[in-house]
Amino acid sequence: MTFNLISKAERADLIDLSYGEAHDDPQLFILTVTQQYVAGKMFKSVYSTSRSDMLSYVDRNADDLRALASNCRARGRTTEVL
């Protein structure tokens, strides 16, 4: 099976991305993308990084984020905060 994005949840200044092999995967991997992480990647200040910037970053970098999550899961982790 492949490692896929199962869900995306927004909360405060974070976006939680849940990855797994299927919707009923008993051990989802949660990758949390913070506003600070996105600001650094976009060379912007945290205060000028909007929710829209964060969502755009996650969409544009979906393959890289999935690969990062897959790598973390392969090392036995269940969560990672960026």
N, C-alpha and C positions, 0 to 999 in steps of 0.2 A: 504494500500500500504506500501511498505518497503522503507526505507531510503537508497539510493544507491549513490555511487560515479558516478557522471555524466561526469566530465571532470577533467583533470590535466593539469595545465599550469605552465611552468617554466619561471622565469624571474629573472635576476641578481642572488642574493643569496637567493631566495624565491621559494617556490612551492605552488601554489594556488590549493586547492582541492575543487571542487564544488560538493555539495551533494544536493539531492532532491528526490522526490518520483517518478519522471519521467523526461525525457528530456525536456518536455514542462512545467515543474513546474514553476509557475510564481514567486516563492519566493525561489530561490536557497540559500543554506547556503554556505558561502565561508570560508574555514579553510586555513589559511596561515601558512605554516611551514617554519620557518627561519633557516638559517645556524647555528645561535647561539643555537637554541633549539636542533637541531640534535647533535651539538658538545657536549652539556651538557649531553644529553642522552647517547652518545657514549663514554663519558669521554675522549674527544679529545679536542685539542685547535681549535678555530674557523679557524685558518690559515691552519690547516692540514685536515680540513673537506672538502672533494671534492664534486662536483656535484654528482658523482657516489655514494658517501656515503649517500648523502641526498635521492637520488632516492631509494637506497637499504633500507634505514630506512623507508621510506614511504611504500614501498612494503611489508616489513616484519611486519609492525605494522598497516596494513590497517584496521583490525577489531577494534583495540583500537582507531584509529583516527576517524573512522566512529562513534563509540560509543560516543566519546567526542563531535563530531559535532552534533549528535542527541540530546545529553543532553543540549548543548548550545541552539539549536533551540527550544527545549521544554521549555526553560526558556525565550523565546521570542527574542533571539538574531538572527542576520542575518549574522554576521561575528565574527571570533575569530582569533587572531594572537598568534602563539606559538613561 
